[in-house]
């Protein structure tokens, strides 16, 4: 039996969750996150939130860019000078640069972003134009 790994599509798109949920349940594929770890939440009928763990990064070291149907999150850590008396026995906190891209569905817009407790929250909304919404036609 042939299996398909939809992980790259599922974890890098926002707004296609219904389609990928159906495909995942049919194929039994689970998404596995990379660096930095992140969540994609559905907070309402047309509202979504991407939460990225960016411990150690400040707001000045993070960049969020929305272009067409793509959302790019970048983190570039500025090299902080450690005091001369500091001697690390173990350095386990990742301070490497990253770039994470998400493909957005049509009509998805970034509402805003906030950095709180080492988590970057990016709020998204699907704004469907009135011309694309279902409407009731009166019968005469």
Secondary structure, DSSP 8 states (H G I E B T S, - for coil): ------HHHHHTEES-HHHHHHHHHHHT------SS-EEEEE-SSSEEEEEEE-TT--GGGEEEEEETTEEEEEE--------TT---S---S----EEEEEEE-TTEEEEEEEEETTEEEEEEEE---GGGS-------
